[in-house]
Structures are given as structure tokens and as C-alpha cells.
Amino acid sequence: MAFRGIDFAKMIDGIKKANYAWIGVAIVLMLAASFSRAYRWNMLIEPLGYKPKLTNTFWAVMAGYMANLALPRMGEVTRCGALNQTDRIPLQTLIGTVIVERTLDVIMLAFSISLTAFLEYKLLGGFIYKNIVGPILTRVSILLSSATFLIFATVLILAIIASAIFIYKNRQRIALFNKVVLLMAGIWSGMATVFTMKNKWLFVAHTAFIWTMYFMMSYVCFFAIPATSQLGFTAGLFTLVLGGIGMTAPVQGGVGIYHLLVSQGLTLFGISAVDGLLYATLVHTMQTIMMILLGSIGFFVIFMEKKKNISLYETP
């Protein structure tokens, strides 16, 4: 849909003439954000009594990014599994820390949307409501007003209550119950680390730094092509928001959704659909290539680290 009716000859010519020095700057910013994310993840893990190497955490994050290209949200499980293999940290506790991380990402994205709408409400408010808020509210209202949904929700609640009563009465004979309890306890302990970490302000600072780097990535890429080189910080923030929503869509790597949202959003700033799509393609392709490259290295490093750990434990 994003590429429908686009002059591909002009797109290819624009890609050839792009200033890739600015793409290189964006790559550096991406790496800085990824290292900061890895360090912040370690801050959540350490209160659990584990101290993974920063390099292991970084490569686990990279492997997770690559896994998201294959299957949406698979990256969260992949990076937890990777760190479990390299540093022998319980998988369930790692999942709890990732839940905290993803919750913070949602909060930061919501904050960015609110800030963007506040700064340029007349220009961007209508677009945000029409393309983001409106469709969500419409679907929610249809779902909540549906008699089918109410019946389904009632049956589901009754089924959960009945299952809970049955499991409780037979808890001694159901081995799965104990496993579920241990799993949930591990996830909760991972989530609770946000309250027990030593330096909460440093954690907040890393969160702000990560999203600042994301913003700067969007902004500096404006200078890669002449058509967007005059855009300002508000356009960069708006592009960050649209890109963030596109990348969180249940599509591998946000392909198509990212391009559509970003290109259409840039038309509000007087950028043509072709140039907007050119910008979106350059940024998305850069991110995808880096995810594949660094993710491949990450999987290799994780494999070698796991192999080394096995050798150490098997040595008499």
C-alpha cells in the first residue's frame, strides 16, 4: 500500500544520491542507544543476584532485534533465552525484567505522542487522531458494545473462576500448578527489581538517553536527502512517534506500516509522497541491515559463549 503509485525510478535515483554520511551518524546513535539499553537491562537484572557481562547483554539485545524481523515480539523471548544460555540466569526472571522494559517503552512512546500533539496541535493533532487515536477508539468501542464480546467475556471469566477453584482443590496432585506458581513468582521477581535497584535516577537517565538517541536518529536522517534537510525538531519528533508506532505493529520489522505512516506524516510538512517514502525507506533499510548484521554477530557470540560455558562445566 505504501509503494502504490510511486515513481520507482525517482526513488532509486534518490537512494543513489543520498548523503550516507548522515546515515552513518544515525548508525552511531543507534549503537549508543543499544548499548544504553543493554546497560539499563543489567540494572534490572543485578538486584536478582546476577551480574551478566555487558557484552553478553548487548549481543542478546541485538539477537532479539533480529528475531523480531522473523516474527513480531519473538525478540523479547529470544534475548531472554540468549542471556539464559550465556549467563545461566533463570528465564522467567528475565521475562519479568523485559516486561518492565517494554512497559517503559510504551510510556515513553505515549509521552512522545502527547508532546508532539502539544507542540504542533493544529498541524499534527488531526493527523494523530485520524490515523492513530481514532481507529483505536473505534475498534475498542465496537468491541465493547458487541453483545458477542460481553457473552464471551462472561464465559471466559466463569471458566477462569471454575479453573482456579478446581486447581486450588487439587493443587497437591497437579504438578503443573507448582510449575505455574514458580513461573509467575519468577516473572514477578523480575518485574519487582525496578523497585529494588540501587540507582533509580541512573535508570531514568538511561531511559531518557535511549529515546533521545531514537529521536536524533530520526532527525539527522533528514539531512541525508535535500527534500527533508530543512525540517526541524518537531518534524523529527513526529517522525519518531510514527516510526515507533509502525515498528510496534504486528508485522515483521514494521515493513509497509512504517513506510506508510512516516511518508504520510511527512506530507503535513510539505514533503512529497515520493520524498517521504524515500526518507522512510532509507531509515528503515538502514535499521534492518544493522539488525541483521549485528544480530548475526550476536547469535554467533552467544553460541561461542555457551560453548565456552559448557566446556568450563565439563572440565574436571
C-alpha positions in Angstrom: 0.0 0.0 0.0 2.8 2.4 0.9 4.5 2.0 -2.5 1.3 2.1 -4.6 1.6 4.6 -7.5 5.1 5.6 -6.6 7.7 6.5 -9.3 10.3 3.9 -8.5 12.8 5.4 -11.0 12.8 8.6 -8.9 13.0 6.6 -5.7 16.1 4.7 -6.9 17.7 7.9 -8.1 17.1 9.5 -4.7 18.6 6.5 -2.9 21.8 6.7 -5.1 22.2 10.5 -4.4 21.5 10.3 -0.7 24.2 11.6 1.7 25.2 8.4 3.5 27.5 10.3 5.9 24.3 11.2 7.9 23.1 7.6 7.7 26.5 6.7 9.3 25.8 9.2 12.1 22.4 7.6 12.6 24.1 4.2 12.9 26.4 5.5 15.7 23.3 6.9 17.5 21.6 3.5 17.1 24.6 1.7 18.6 24.7 4.2 21.5 21.0 3.6 22.2 21.5 -0.2 22.1 24.5 -0.1 24.5 22.5 2.1 26.8 19.5 -0.4 26.6 21.9 -3.3 27.4 23.3 -1.4 30.4 19.8 -0.5 31.6 18.7 -4.1 31.3 21.7 -5.1 33.5 20.5 -2.6 36.1 17.2 -4.5 36.3 19.0 -7.9 36.5 21.6 -7.2 39.1 19.1 -6.9 42.1 18.2 -10.5 41.3 21.8 -11.5 42.3 23.2 -11.9 38.8 25.8 -9.8 37.1 25.9 -10.6 33.3 28.7 -9.2 31.2 27.6 -6.1 29.4 28.8 -7.5 26.1 26.6 -10.6 26.6 23.6 -8.4 27.3 24.3 -6.2 24.3 24.6 -9.1 21.9 21.4 -10.7 23.4 19.6 -7.4 22.6 20.9 -7.4 19.1 19.9 -11.1 18.6 16.4 -10.1 19.8 16.2 -7.3 17.3 17.0 -9.7 14.5 14.4 -12.2 15.8 11.7 -9.5 15.6 12.3 -9.4 11.8 11.3 -13.0 11.6 8.3 -13.0 13.9 6.9 -10.0 15.8 7.6 -9.9 19.6 9.8 -13.0 19.2 12.8 -10.8 20.0 11.8 -10.5 23.7 11.8 -14.2 24.2 15.0 -14.6 22.1 17.1 -12.2 24.1 15.9 -13.7 27.4 16.8 -17.1 26.1 20.2 -15.9 24.9 21.2 -14.4 28.3 19.9 -17.6 30.0 22.4 -19.6 27.9 25.4 -17.3 28.3 25.0 -16.3 32.0 22.7 -19.0 33.4 20.0 -16.6 34.6 16.5 -18.1 35.1 14.4 -17.4 32.0 11.3 -16.5 34.0 13.0 -13.7 35.9 14.5 -12.3 32.7 11.0 -12.2 31.2 9.9 -10.1 34.2 12.6 -7.6 33.6 11.7 -7.4 29.9 8.1 -6.7 30.8 9.3 -3.7 32.8 11.4 -2.5 29.9 8.5 -2.8 27.4 6.2 -1.0 29.8 8.6 1.9 29.9 8.9 1.9 26.2 5.1 2.2 25.9 5.1 5.0 28.4 7.8 6.9 26.6 6.0 6.5 23.2 2.8 7.8 24.8 4.7 10.7 26.2 6.3 11.4 22.8 2.8 11.4 21.2 1.5 13.8 23.8 4.4 16.1 23.4 4.1 16.1 19.7 0.4 16.9 19.7 1.0 19.7 22.3 3.8 21.4 20.3 2.0 21.3 16.9 -1.6 20.5 17.7 -3.1 22.5 14.8 -0.8 20.8 12.3 -0.5 17.3 13.8 -3.5 16.8 16.1 -5.9 16.0 13.3 -3.5 13.5 11.8 -2.8 11.8 15.1 -6.5 11.5 15.9 -7.5 10.4 12.3 -4.7 7.8 11.8 -3.9 6.6 15.3 -6.2 7.5 18.2 -9.5 7.5 16.1 -9.1 3.9 14.7 -8.1 2.6 18.1 -11.1 4.2 19.8 -13.4 3.0 17.1 -12.3 -0.6 17.4 -12.5 -0.5 21.2 -16.0 0.9 21.2 -17.2 -1.6 18.6 -15.7 -4.4 20.7 -17.1 -3.2 24.0 -20.6 -2.6 22.6 -20.7 -6.0 21.0 -23.1 -8.5 22.6 -20.8 -11.3 21.4 -17.9 -9.8 23.3 -20.0 -9.5 26.5 -21.1 -13.1 26.3 -17.5 -14.2 25.5 -16.1 -12.2 28.4 -18.7 -13.6 30.8 -18.0 -17.2 29.8 -14.2 -16.6 30.0 -14.4 -15.1 33.5 -16.6 -18.0 34.7 -14.2 -20.5 33.1 -11.2 -18.9 34.8 -13.0 -18.9 38.2 -14.0 -22.5 37.8 -10.5 -23.5 36.7 -9.0 -21.6 39.7 -11.3 -23.4 42.1 -10.5 -26.8 40.5 -6.7 -26.2 40.6 -6.8 -25.0 44.2 -8.7 -28.0 45.4 -6.4 -30.4 43.5 -3.2 -28.4 43.9 -1.4 -31.2 45.6 -2.0 -33.6 42.7 -1.4 -31.2 39.9 2.3 -30.8 39.2 1.6 -28.1 36.6 0.2 -25.9 39.3 3.5 -25.8 41.1 5.3 -25.0 37.9 3.0 -22.2 37.0 3.4 -20.8 40.5 7.2 -20.9 40.2 7.0 -19.3 36.8 4.8 -16.5 37.9 6.9 -15.9 41.0 10.0 -15.7 38.8 8.3 -13.2 36.5 7.1 -11.1 39.5 10.6 -11.1 41.0 12.0 -9.8 37.7 9.4 -7.1 37.5 9.9 -6.1 41.1 13.6 -5.2 40.5 12.5 -1.8 39.3 11.7 -1.0 43.0 14.9 -2.6 44.5 17.6 -1.3 42.1 20.3 0.9 43.7 20.4 3.9 41.4 16.9 4.6 40.1 17.9 8.0 38.7 20.6 6.5 36.6 17.9 4.1 35.3 15.7 7.0 34.4 18.6 8.8 32.8 19.3 5.8 30.6 15.7 5.6 29.6 15.7 9.3 28.6 19.0 8.8 26.8 17.7 5.8 24.7 14.7 7.8 23.5 16.8 10.9 22.8 19.0 8.8 20.6 16.0 7.4 18.8 14.8 11.0 18.2 18.2 12.1 17.0 18.3 9.1 14.6 15.1 10.3 13.0 16.3 13.9 12.9 19.8 13.5 11.5 18.5 11.3 8.7 16.6 14.4 7.4 19.9 15.7 6.2 20.5 12.6 4.0 18.2 13.9 1.3 17.7 17.5 0.1 13.9 17.4 0.3 13.8 16.8 4.1 17.0 18.7 5.0 15.1 21.8 6.1 12.8 20.1 8.5 13.0 20.9 12.2 12.9 19.2 15.6 9.1 18.9 15.7 9.1 17.0 12.4 11.8 14.8 13.9 9.7 14.1 17.0 6.7 13.4 14.9 8.6 11.0 12.7 9.9 9.2 15.8 6.3 8.8 17.0 5.1 7.5 13.7 8.1 5.2 13.3 7.7 3.9 16.8 4.0 3.0 16.1 5.0 1.4 12.8 7.7 -0.7 14.4 5.4 -2.0 17.1 2.7 -3.1 14.6 2.2 -6.9 14.4 4.2 -7.1 11.2 7.8 -8.4 10.7 10.0 -5.4 11.2 7.1 -3.0 10.7 7.6 -3.4 6.9 4.9 -1.4 5.0 3.2 0.1 8.0 6.4 2.0 9.0 6.8 3.3 5.4 3.1 4.3 5.1 2.9 6.2 8.4 6.2 8.1 8.1 5.7 9.0 4.4 2.1 10.2 5.0 3.1 12.1 8.1 5.9 14.0 6.3 3.4 15.3 3.8 2.0 17.5 6.6 5.3 19.3 6.5 5.2 19.9 2.7 7.2 16.9 1.7 6.0 15.0 -1.4 4.8 11.4 -1.0 7.8 10.2 -3.1 10.4 12.1 -0.9 8.6 11.0 2.3 8.7 7.4 1.2 12.4 7.8 0.1 13.2 9.0 3.7 11.2 6.2 5.3 12.9 3.6 3.0 16.4 4.9 3.8 15.9 4.9 7.5 14.1 1.5 7.7 16.6 -0.1 5.4 19.5 1.2 7.5 17.9 -0.2 10.7 17.1 -3.5 9.1 20.6 -4.0 7.7 22.1 -3.2 11.1 19.7 -5.5 12.9 20.6 -8.4 10.5 24.3 -7.7 10.7 24.6 -7.2 14.4 22.0 -9.8 15.2 24.0 -12.4 13.2 27.1 -11.4 15.1 25.1 -11.6 18.3 23.9 -15.2 17.6 27.5 -16.2 16.9 28.9 -14.7 20.0 26.1 -16.2 22.1 26.8 -19.6 20.6 30.5 -19.3 21.3 29.9 -18.1 24.9 27.5 -21.0 25.5 30.1 -23.4 24.1 32.8 -22.0 26.4 30.5 -22.3 29.4 29.8 -25.9 28.6 33.5 -26.6 28.3 34.1 -25.0 31.7 31.4 -27.0 33.5 32.6 -30.2 31.9 36.2 -29.7 32.8 37.1 -32.0 35.8 
